[in-house]
Amino acid sequence: MEKVPMTAGGHTALEEELRRRQSEDRPEIIQMISEARAHGDLSENAEYHAAKEQQSHNEGRVAELEDLLSRAEIIDVSKLSGDTVKFGATVKLADEDTDEKKTYQIVGDQEADVKEGKISISSPIARALIGKKKGDSAEVVAPGGAKSYEILSVRFA
């Protein structure tokens, strides 16, 4: 079984989603199914089929979350240090073409959210940054084309 790296915050978020899906969503969906059954003929009952599909989706996500949490390797970012980019690092970058500055934290695949500045360890940018230091350049080959970034800072918080 391959371990899934994640931060403590990401692990907590997955646990909360699992709790919500099991204790809130599951009973709600069961109620919807029983109400739809009471309407009679199931073969032409759109509400019933929609509720069953929703139940299938929810149960699939519950199984996925249970699997991820069982294989989780929680990495405490606050205990990390150093000057090279690795999992958990918060990296400030400058685009070498436009001089636009961006800050990203490298996190597990399940935690990634670009809007929050969190990128997946398996993303092209993160793979290009791993092992580099402040002042280094990183060439990122992404679907939108190649870009060069200069690493302005590396910190662990």
C-alpha contacts under 8 A as a table, 3 or more apart, distances in Angstrom:
res1	aa1	res2	aa2	distance
1	M	71	R	7.20
2	E	71	R	6.91
3	K	71	R	4.96
3	K	72	A	5.81
3	K	73	E	5.88
4	V	68	L	6.81
4	V	71	R	5.67
4	V	72	A	4.75
4	V	73	E	5.58
4	V	108	G	7.31
5	P	72	A	6.00
5	P	73	E	4.75
5	P	74	I	6.09
5	P	75	I	6.79
5	P	107	V	7.87
5	P	108	G	5.48
6	M	10	G	5.96
6	M	11	H	6.41
6	M	72	A	6.70
6	M	73	E	6.17
6	M	74	I	5.19
6	M	75	I	6.04
6	M	107	V	6.22
6	M	108	G	4.63
6	M	109	D	7.84
6	M	110	Q	7.80
6	M	111	E	7.35
7	T	10	G	5.14
7	T	11	H	6.28
7	T	74	I	5.44
7	T	75	I	5.15
7	T	76	D	6.17
7	T	77	V	6.80
7	T	88	G	7.25
7	T	107	V	6.70
7	T	108	G	7.12
8	A	11	H	5.08
8	A	12	T	6.23
8	A	74	I	5.72
8	A	75	I	6.58
8	A	76	D	6.23
9	G	12	T	5.12
9	G	13	A	6.24
10	G	13	A	5.08
10	G	14	L	6.31
10	G	108	G	7.86
10	G	110	Q	7.50
10	G	111	E	5.50
11	H	14	L	5.21
11	H	15	E	6.22
11	H	69	L	7.23
11	H	72	A	7.60
11	H	74	I	7.12
12	T	15	E	5.07
12	T	16	E	6.15
13	A	16	E	5.10
13	A	17	E	6.23
14	L	17	E	5.06
14	L	18	L	6.16
14	L	65	L	6.75
14	L	69	L	7.46
15	E	18	L	5.09
15	E	19	R	6.14
15	E	65	L	7.87
15	E	69	L	7.50
16	E	19	R	5.05
16	E	20	R	6.12
17	E	20	R	5.11
17	E	21	R	6.08
18	L	21	R	5.16
18	L	22	Q	6.12
18	L	62	V	6.07
18	L	65	L	6.31
18	L	66	E	7.51
19	R	22	Q	5.25
19	R	23	S	5.86
19	R	24	E	7.82
20	R	23	S	5.39
20	R	24	E	5.21
20	R	25	D	6.42
21	R	24	E	5.75
21	R	25	D	4.71
21	R	26	R	5.96
21	R	58	N	6.87
21	R	62	V	6.81
22	Q	25	D	6.21
22	Q	26	R	5.31
22	Q	27	P	7.74
22	Q	62	V	7.34
23	S	26	R	6.26
23	S	27	P	6.74
24	E	27	P	5.90
24	E	28	E	6.33
25	D	28	E	5.10
25	D	29	I	6.11
25	D	58	N	7.68
26	R	29	I	5.25
26	R	30	I	6.24
26	R	55	Q	7.26
26	R	58	N	7.35
27	P	30	I	5.03
27	P	31	Q	6.17
28	E	31	Q	5.14
28	E	32	M	6.34
29	I	32	M	4.95
29	I	33	I	6.23
29	I	51	A	6.32
29	I	54	Q	7.25
29	I	55	Q	6.15
30	I	33	I	5.11
30	I	34	S	6.28
30	I	55	Q	7.77
31	Q	34	S	5.21
31	Q	35	E	6.19
32	M	35	E	5.17
32	M	36	A	6.14
32	M	48	Y	7.69
32	M	51	A	6.22
33	I	36	A	5.10
33	I	37	R	6.10
33	I	47	E	7.89
33	I	48	Y	5.70
33	I	51	A	5.64
33	I	52	K	6.79
34	S	37	R	5.01
34	S	38	A	6.35
35	E	38	A	5.21
35	E	39	H	6.94
36	A	39	H	5.37
36	A	40	G	7.67
36	A	45	N	7.32
36	A	47	E	5.78
36	A	48	Y	4.92
37	R	40	G	5.85
37	R	41	D	7.72
37	R	42	L	6.65
37	R	48	Y	6.52
39	H	45	N	7.81
40	G	45	N	7.81
41	D	44	E	6.24
41	D	45	N	6.38
42	L	45	N	4.89
42	L	48	Y	6.71
42	L	49	H	7.99
45	N	48	Y	5.41
45	N	49	H	6.51
46	A	49	H	5.16
46	A	50	A	6.03
47	E	50	A	5.15
47	E	51	A	6.09
48	Y	51	A	5.16
48	Y	52	K	6.14
49	H	52	K	5.08
49	H	53	E	6.11
50	A	53	E	5.08
50	A	54	Q	6.13
51	A	54	Q	4.97
51	A	55	Q	6.08
52	K	55	Q	4.93
52	K	56	S	6.17
53	E	56	S	5.04
53	E	57	H	6.24
54	Q	57	H	5.09
54	Q	58	N	6.11
55	Q	58	N	5.10
55	Q	59	E	6.05
56	S	59	E	5.26
56	S	60	G	6.09
57	H	60	G	5.17
57	H	61	R	6.30
58	N	61	R	5.18
58	N	62	V	6.16
59	E	62	V	4.93
59	E	63	A	6.21
60	G	63	A	5.21
60	G	64	E	6.23
61	R	64	E	4.90
61	R	65	L	6.03
62	V	65	L	5.14
62	V	66	E	6.13
63	A	66	E	5.14
63	A	67	D	6.19
64	E	67	D	5.15
64	E	68	L	6.20
65	L	68	L	5.07
65	L	69	L	6.03
66	E	69	L	5.23
66	E	70	S	6.08
67	D	70	S	5.19
67	D	71	R	6.37
68	L	71	R	5.26
68	L	72	A	5.91
69	L	72	A	4.96
75	I	88	G	7.78
76	D	79	K	5.69
76	D	80	L	7.12
77	V	80	L	5.23
77	V	88	G	5.44
77	V	89	A	7.59
77	V	156	F	6.22
77	V	157	A	6.32
78	S	81	S	8.00
78	S	156	F	6.33
78	S	157	A	5.28
80	L	88	G	7.85
80	L	156	F	6.25
81	S	155	R	7.49
81	S	156	F	6.13
82	G	155	R	7.89
83	D	133	K	5.89
83	D	134	K	7.12
83	D	154	V	6.12
83	D	155	R	7.38
84	T	130	I	7.44
84	T	131	G	5.38
84	T	132	K	5.37
84	T	133	K	4.66
84	T	134	K	7.53
84	T	154	V	6.94
85	V	89	A	5.90
85	V	91	V	7.40
85	V	129	L	6.25
85	V	130	I	4.92
85	V	131	G	5.14
85	V	132	K	5.54
85	V	133	K	6.32
85	V	154	V	6.47
86	K	89	A	5.68
86	K	106	I	7.43
86	K	130	I	5.29
86	K	131	G	6.40
87	F	106	I	5.48
87	F	107	V	6.19
87	F	121	I	6.70
87	F	130	I	7.92
88	G	105	Q	6.20
88	G	106	I	5.07
88	G	107	V	5.62
88	G	156	F	6.69
89	A	105	Q	5.57
89	A	106	I	5.69
89	A	154	V	6.40
89	A	155	R	5.72
89	A	156	F	5.08
89	A	157	A	7.79
90	T	103	T	6.87
90	T	104	Y	5.53
90	T	105	Q	4.09
90	T	106	I	6.53
90	T	154	V	5.85
90	T	155	R	5.28
90	T	156	F	5.96
90	T	157	A	7.50
91	V	103	T	5.56
91	V	104	Y	5.35
91	V	105	Q	6.18
91	V	106	I	7.97
91	V	151	I	7.01
91	V	152	L	7.48
91	V	153	S	5.72
91	V	154	V	4.74
91	V	155	R	6.59
92	K	101	K	7.05
92	K	102	K	5.76
92	K	103	T	4.27
92	K	104	Y	6.54
92	K	151	I	6.13
92	K	152	L	5.31
92	K	153	S	5.15
92	K	154	V	6.69
93	L	101	K	5.54
93	L	102	K	5.23
93	L	103	T	6.09
93	L	149	Y	5.97
93	L	150	E	5.59
93	L	151	I	4.75
93	L	152	L	5.44
93	L	153	S	7.34
94	A	99	D	5.39
94	A	100	E	5.49
94	A	101	K	4.37
94	A	102	K	6.41
94	A	149	Y	5.41
94	A	150	E	5.22
94	A	151	I	6.64
94	A	152	L	6.81
95	D	98	T	5.56
95	D	99	D	4.80
95	D	100	E	5.22
95	D	101	K	6.37
95	D	147	K	7.43
95	D	148	S	6.12
95	D	149	Y	4.60
95	D	150	E	6.55
96	E	99	D	5.45
96	E	100	E	7.92
96	E	147	K	7.85
96	E	148	S	5.56
96	E	149	Y	5.35
96	E	150	E	6.37
97	D	147	K	7.93
97	D	148	S	7.34
103	T	117	G	6.37
104	Y	117	G	4.71
104	Y	118	K	5.45
104	Y	119	I	6.37
105	Q	117	G	6.19
105	Q	118	K	4.79
105	Q	119	I	6.13
106	I	118	K	5.99
106	I	119	I	5.17
106	I	120	S	5.87
106	I	121	I	5.61
106	I	126	A	6.53
107	V	111	E	6.22
107	V	112	A	6.28
107	V	118	K	6.30
107	V	119	I	5.99
107	V	120	S	5.23
107	V	121	I	5.67
108	G	111	E	5.45
108	G	112	A	6.50
108	G	119	I	7.93
108	G	120	S	5.37
108	G	121	I	5.72
109	D	112	A	5.59
109	D	119	I	7.88
109	D	120	S	4.74
109	D	121	I	6.44
109	D	122	S	6.92
110	Q	120	S	7.75
111	E	118	K	7.28
111	E	119	I	7.95
111	E	120	S	7.24
112	A	118	K	5.04
112	A	119	I	4.80
112	A	120	S	4.97
113	D	116	E	5.45
113	D	117	G	6.41
113	D	118	K	5.00
113	D	119	I	6.20
114	V	117	G	4.75
114	V	118	K	5.22
114	V	119	I	5.84
115	K	118	K	7.46
119	I	123	S	6.78
119	I	126	A	7.00
120	S	123	S	5.18
120	S	126	A	6.82
121	I	126	A	5.42
121	I	127	R	6.69
122	S	126	A	6.48
122	S	127	R	6.18
123	S	126	A	5.33
123	S	127	R	6.15
124	P	127	R	5.19
124	P	128	A	6.19
124	P	140	V	6.32
124	P	141	V	6.67
124	P	142	A	6.16
125	I	128	A	5.19
125	I	129	L	6.27
125	I	140	V	5.66
125	I	141	V	7.91
125	I	142	A	7.70
126	A	129	L	5.03
126	A	130	I	6.12
127	R	130	I	5.52
128	A	138	A	5.82
128	A	139	E	6.45
128	A	140	V	5.79
129	L	132	K	5.60
129	L	138	A	6.02
132	K	136	D	6.18
132	K	137	S	7.95
132	K	138	A	7.71
133	K	136	D	5.57
133	K	151	I	6.88
133	K	153	S	7.97
133	K	154	V	7.20
134	K	150	E	7.94
134	K	151	I	5.02
134	K	152	L	5.51
134	K	153	S	5.26
134	K	154	V	6.33
135	G	150	E	6.22
135	G	151	I	5.28
135	G	152	L	6.04
135	G	153	S	7.86
136	D	150	E	5.86
136	D	151	I	5.65
137	S	148	S	6.66
137	S	149	Y	5.55
137	S	150	E	4.45
137	S	151	I	6.26
138	A	148	S	5.65
138	A	149	Y	5.23
138	A	150	E	6.37
138	A	151	I	7.55
139	E	146	A	6.85
139	E	147	K	5.84
139	E	148	S	4.56
139	E	149	Y	6.55
140	V	146	A	5.54
140	V	147	K	5.23
140	V	148	S	6.13
140	V	149	Y	7.71
141	V	145	G	5.93
141	V	146	A	4.37
141	V	147	K	6.55
142	A	145	G	5.27
142	A	146	A	5.96
142	A	147	K	7.68
151	I	154	V	7.55
